[in-house]
Amino acid sequence: MISRRLQLIGSLVPKDKSVADIGCDHGFLAIWLKNHGHTGKIICSDYRVGPLENCLRNLLAWGYNDVETILSDGATMLPPCEVAVIAGMGEATAIHIMSSSPEFFADCLTIIQVNRNVNVLRKWLMTNGYRIIDERIIKDYKYYEILIVEKGEMTLSEDEINYGPYLLKERSEIFLMCWQQKRDKLAGIRDSLAEGHPDRRHLDEQISEIDRIIGKGE
Protein backbone atom coordinates (compact mmCIF):
# COMPACT_ATOMS: atom_id res chain seq x y z
CA MET A 1 0.00 0.00 0.00
CA ILE A 2 2.75 2.44 0.95
CA SER A 3 5.30 3.12 -1.79
CA ARG A 4 9.04 2.75 -1.35
CA ARG A 5 9.25 6.50 -1.99
CA LEU A 6 7.02 7.29 1.00
CA GLN A 7 8.80 4.71 3.14
CA LEU A 8 12.11 6.45 2.48
CA ILE A 9 10.61 9.84 3.25
CA GLY A 10 9.13 8.46 6.46
CA SER A 11 12.51 7.06 7.52
CA LEU A 12 13.96 10.58 7.31
CA VAL A 13 11.47 12.01 9.84
CA PRO A 14 12.88 11.95 13.41
CA LYS A 15 10.56 9.75 15.47
CA ASP A 16 10.09 12.20 18.34
CA LYS A 17 9.50 15.37 16.31
CA SER A 18 6.20 17.01 15.41
CA VAL A 19 5.57 16.68 11.67
CA ALA A 20 3.15 18.12 9.15
CA ASP A 21 2.46 16.20 5.94
CA ILE A 22 1.42 19.01 3.60
CA GLY A 23 -0.65 17.66 0.72
CA CYS A 24 -1.25 14.40 2.58
CA ASP A 25 -3.55 12.83 -0.03
CA HIS A 26 -4.54 9.40 1.39
CA GLY A 27 -2.59 9.78 4.62
CA PHE A 28 -0.27 6.86 3.86
CA LEU A 29 2.82 8.66 5.18
CA ALA A 30 1.15 9.27 8.56
CA ILE A 31 0.09 5.61 8.70
CA TRP A 32 3.66 4.49 7.97
CA LEU A 33 4.99 6.80 10.68
CA LYS A 34 2.53 5.48 13.25
CA ASN A 35 3.25 1.89 12.24
CA HIS A 36 6.95 2.53 12.79
CA GLY A 37 6.75 4.03 16.25
CA HIS A 38 6.59 7.75 15.62
CA THR A 39 5.89 9.43 18.96
CA GLY A 40 5.72 13.09 17.94
CA LYS A 41 2.56 14.91 16.92
CA ILE A 42 1.44 14.25 13.34
CA ILE A 43 -0.65 16.66 11.28
CA CYS A 44 -2.09 15.76 7.87
CA SER A 45 -3.17 18.69 5.74
CA ASP A 46 -4.61 19.18 2.28
CA TYR A 47 -6.31 22.06 0.51
CA ARG A 48 -9.09 19.79 -0.76
CA VAL A 49 -11.86 18.31 1.35
CA GLY A 50 -12.04 14.98 -0.53
CA PRO A 51 -8.44 13.85 0.02
CA LEU A 52 -8.57 14.98 3.64
CA GLU A 53 -11.70 12.89 4.23
CA ASN A 54 -10.01 9.90 2.56
CA CYS A 55 -6.99 10.46 4.79
CA LEU A 56 -9.14 10.49 7.93
CA ARG A 57 -10.97 7.32 6.88
CA ASN A 58 -7.69 5.51 6.29
CA LEU A 59 -6.26 6.64 9.62
CA LEU A 60 -9.35 5.50 11.50
CA ALA A 61 -9.31 2.16 9.67
CA TRP A 62 -5.87 1.61 11.17
CA GLY A 63 -7.09 2.72 14.58
CA TYR A 64 -5.18 5.99 14.60
CA ASN A 65 -7.45 8.69 16.00
CA ASP A 66 -4.67 10.90 17.35
CA VAL A 67 -3.52 12.29 14.00
CA GLU A 68 -4.83 15.81 13.41
CA THR A 69 -6.28 16.64 9.99
CA ILE A 70 -6.39 20.28 8.89
CA LEU A 71 -7.88 21.81 5.75
CA SER A 72 -5.20 24.25 4.63
CA ASP A 73 -3.81 25.85 1.49
CA GLY A 74 -0.21 24.76 2.00
CA ALA A 75 1.00 25.68 5.48
CA THR A 76 -1.14 28.79 5.86
CA MET A 77 -3.44 27.29 8.53
CA LEU A 78 -0.90 25.06 10.28
CA PRO A 79 0.58 25.49 13.76
CA PRO A 80 4.39 25.47 14.09
CA CYS A 81 5.98 22.05 13.54
CA GLU A 82 9.52 20.74 13.83
CA VAL A 83 9.37 18.87 10.50
CA ALA A 84 7.40 19.47 7.33
CA VAL A 85 6.99 17.08 4.41
CA ILE A 86 6.14 18.36 0.92
CA ALA A 87 6.01 15.38 -1.42
CA GLY A 88 4.45 14.13 -4.63
CA MET A 89 3.78 17.43 -6.38
CA GLY A 90 5.28 19.72 -8.99
CA GLU A 91 8.12 22.08 -8.18
CA ALA A 92 5.94 25.17 -8.74
CA THR A 93 3.43 23.97 -6.13
CA ALA A 94 6.19 23.22 -3.61
CA ILE A 95 7.71 26.65 -4.17
CA HIS A 96 4.29 28.28 -3.78
CA ILE A 97 3.72 26.49 -0.48
CA MET A 98 7.07 27.58 0.94
CA SER A 99 6.94 31.14 -0.35
CA SER A 100 3.41 31.61 1.00
CA SER A 101 4.39 30.70 4.58
CA PRO A 102 7.98 31.84 5.19
CA GLU A 103 7.51 32.04 8.97
CA PHE A 104 6.36 28.41 9.15
CA PHE A 105 9.37 27.11 7.21
CA ALA A 106 11.90 29.33 8.96
CA ASP A 107 11.95 27.14 12.06
CA CYS A 108 11.48 23.59 10.78
CA LEU A 109 13.29 20.89 8.88
CA THR A 110 11.63 20.39 5.49
CA ILE A 111 11.70 17.18 3.46
CA ILE A 112 10.84 17.88 -0.17
CA GLN A 113 10.20 15.53 -3.07
CA VAL A 114 8.93 17.02 -6.31
CA ASN A 115 8.00 15.05 -9.40
CA ARG A 116 9.89 17.15 -11.93
CA ASN A 117 12.37 20.01 -12.38
CA VAL A 118 14.29 19.41 -9.16
CA ASN A 119 16.93 21.78 -10.53
CA VAL A 120 14.39 24.64 -10.51
CA LEU A 121 13.60 23.88 -6.87
CA ARG A 122 17.29 23.82 -5.88
CA LYS A 123 17.90 27.18 -7.52
CA TRP A 124 14.87 28.69 -5.77
CA LEU A 125 16.02 27.36 -2.41
CA MET A 126 19.48 28.85 -2.93
CA THR A 127 18.13 32.28 -3.80
CA ASN A 128 15.50 32.35 -1.04
CA GLY A 129 17.51 31.64 2.08
CA TYR A 130 17.39 27.86 2.37
CA ARG A 131 20.14 25.28 2.35
CA ILE A 132 20.13 21.61 1.46
CA ILE A 133 21.63 19.51 4.23
CA ASP A 134 21.19 16.09 2.61
CA GLU A 135 19.69 14.35 -0.41
CA ARG A 136 18.46 10.89 -1.32
CA ILE A 137 17.58 9.22 -4.60
CA ILE A 138 15.36 6.15 -5.00
CA LYS A 139 13.79 4.20 -7.84
CA ASP A 140 10.12 3.42 -7.29
CA TYR A 141 8.70 2.88 -10.79
CA LYS A 142 10.61 6.07 -11.65
CA TYR A 143 13.50 7.89 -10.05
CA TYR A 144 12.76 10.32 -7.23
CA GLU A 145 15.12 12.81 -5.60
CA ILE A 146 14.43 13.82 -2.00
CA LEU A 147 15.89 16.98 -0.46
CA ILE A 148 16.29 17.71 3.24
CA VAL A 149 16.24 21.46 3.74
CA GLU A 150 16.53 24.03 6.50
CA LYS A 151 16.75 27.80 6.70
CA GLY A 152 20.24 29.03 5.87
CA GLU A 153 22.59 30.09 3.10
CA MET A 154 24.18 28.01 0.37
CA THR A 155 25.93 28.58 -2.93
CA LEU A 156 25.52 25.91 -5.56
CA SER A 157 27.41 25.48 -8.82
CA GLU A 158 25.48 24.83 -12.01
CA ASP A 159 26.30 21.13 -11.72
CA GLU A 160 25.05 21.05 -8.12
CA ILE A 161 21.82 22.77 -9.14
CA ASN A 162 21.22 20.27 -11.93
CA TYR A 163 22.39 17.07 -10.26
CA GLY A 164 22.29 17.76 -6.52
CA PRO A 165 25.26 18.69 -4.30
CA TYR A 166 25.09 15.55 -2.14
CA LEU A 167 23.99 13.20 -4.91
CA LEU A 168 26.79 14.47 -7.14
CA LYS A 169 29.37 14.00 -4.40
CA GLU A 170 28.19 10.50 -3.48
CA ARG A 171 27.62 9.35 -7.07
CA SER A 172 25.79 6.25 -5.88
CA GLU A 173 24.96 3.36 -8.16
CA ILE A 174 21.31 4.42 -8.33
CA PHE A 175 22.33 8.00 -9.21
CA LEU A 176 24.49 6.73 -12.07
CA MET A 177 21.71 4.40 -13.23
CA CYS A 178 19.23 7.29 -13.22
CA TRP A 179 21.37 9.51 -15.40
CA GLN A 180 22.44 6.66 -17.67
CA GLN A 181 18.75 5.96 -18.33
CA LYS A 182 18.12 9.62 -19.12
CA ARG A 183 21.16 9.66 -21.39
CA ASP A 184 19.96 6.56 -23.26
CA LYS A 185 16.52 8.09 -23.72
CA LEU A 186 18.03 11.25 -25.20
CA ALA A 187 20.27 9.18 -27.46
CA GLY A 188 17.26 7.22 -28.68
CA ILE A 189 15.44 10.44 -29.57
CA ARG A 190 18.54 11.80 -31.32
CA ASP A 191 19.06 8.63 -33.32
CA SER A 192 15.44 8.71 -34.49
CA LEU A 193 16.01 12.09 -36.11
CA ALA A 194 17.28 12.56 -39.63
CA GLU A 195 20.85 13.72 -40.13
CA GLY A 196 20.88 17.50 -40.21
CA HIS A 197 17.77 17.84 -38.04
CA PRO A 198 18.11 21.08 -36.01
CA ASP A 199 17.40 19.29 -32.70
CA ARG A 200 20.29 16.83 -33.03
CA ARG A 201 22.95 19.35 -31.93
CA HIS A 202 21.02 20.27 -28.78
CA LEU A 203 20.51 16.59 -27.91
CA ASP A 204 24.21 15.91 -28.51
CA GLU A 205 25.06 18.69 -26.06
CA GLN A 206 22.75 17.23 -23.41
CA ILE A 207 24.21 13.75 -23.90
CA SER A 208 27.77 15.06 -23.65
CA GLU A 209 26.87 16.89 -20.45
CA ILE A 210 25.51 13.72 -18.83
CA ASP A 211 28.56 11.76 -20.04
CA ARG A 212 30.78 14.31 -18.28
CA ILE A 213 28.83 13.92 -15.04
CA ILE A 214 28.54 10.13 -14.90
CA GLY A 215 32.15 9.77 -16.01
CA LYS A 216 33.55 11.86 -13.14
CA GLY A 217 36.05 10.06 -10.98
CA GLU A 218 36.72 7.39 -13.56
JOZIVEN-V464864 format. One record per pair of residues at least 6 apart in sequence whose ideal C-beta (glycine too) atoms are under 7 Angstrom apart, sorted by the first residue. I is the first residue (numbers start at 1). J is the second residue. Records with the same first field share a line. If there is no record, write none. Layout:
I->J, J
This chain:
1->28
2->28, 31, 32
3->140
4->138, 140
5->113, 138, 140, 144
6->28, 29, 32
7->32
8->136, 138, 146
9->29, 85, 87, 111, 113, 146
10->29, 32, 33, 36
12->111, 148
13->19, 33, 38, 83, 111
14->83
15->37, 38, 39, 40
16->39, 40
17->40, 82, 83
18->40, 41, 81, 82, 83
19->40, 42, 81, 83, 85
20->43, 45, 75, 78, 81, 84
21->29, 30, 44, 45, 85
22->45, 74, 75, 84, 85, 86, 97
23->46, 86, 88, 89
24->30, 44, 45, 46, 55
25->46, 51, 55, 88
26->54, 55, 58
27->44, 55, 58, 59
29->85
30->42, 44, 59, 67
31->58, 59, 62, 64
33->42
34->64
42->67
43->68, 70, 78, 81
44->55, 67, 69
45->70, 72, 78
46->52, 55
47->72, 73
49->71
52->69, 71
55->69
56->69
59->67
70->77, 78
72->78
74->96, 97, 100, 101
75->84, 97, 101, 104
76->100, 101
78->104
80->104, 107
81->108
82->108, 109
83->108, 109, 111
84->105, 108, 110
85->111
86->94, 97, 110, 112
87->113
88->113, 115
89->114, 115
90->114, 115, 116
91->114, 116, 117, 118, 120, 121
94->112, 114, 121
95->121, 124
98->105
106->151
109->148, 150
110->149
111->146, 148
112->121, 147, 149
113->144, 146
114->121
118->145
119->161, 162
122->132, 156, 161
123->161
125->132, 149
126->154, 155, 156
129->151, 153
130->149, 150, 151, 152
131->149, 150, 152, 153, 154
132->147, 148, 149, 154, 165, 166
133->148, 149, 150
134->148, 166
135->145, 146, 147, 164, 166, 167
136->146
137->143, 145, 167, 172, 174, 175, 178
138->144, 174
139->174
143->178
145->164, 167
156->165
159->168, 213
160->168
163->213
167->175
171->216, 217
176->214
179->210, 213, 214
180->214
182->210
183->207, 210, 211
186->203, 206, 207
187->207
189->203
190->200, 203, 204
193->199, 200
